[in-house]
Amino acid sequence: MFSTGQLIFAILFVIAFVVAMVFVYRKDKRMHDKNYKGVGWVLFFFVIFIIFLFIIKYFLNN
């Protein structure tokens, strides 16, 4: 499906992208910790809400 050159390029691109994202995240970690305090709770309640919607859908269909 893909040529050898395309596969090598894709693998190198993914590796470079992940390395760049880790570097940028580490650089901005202090700022994120200060500005986005409590974001974990928002994610937690969002997941709970989605689960609750699936439960309601299940009981309404039965």
C-alpha positions, 0 to 999 in steps of 0.5 A: 500500500505504501512505499518503503520511503513513505513508511520511513518518512511517516515513522520519522515524522511521528517520532519527531512530532512526539519529541517536539510535543514532549519538549513543548509540554515540559517547557510550558508545564509550570504555566499550565499548572498555574493557569489550569488548576482544577481542570482534572475535575472538569474532565472527571465530571464530563466523563461522568455526565457522558456515562449518565447519558448512556445509562439514560439511553439504555433504560429508555430503550428497554 
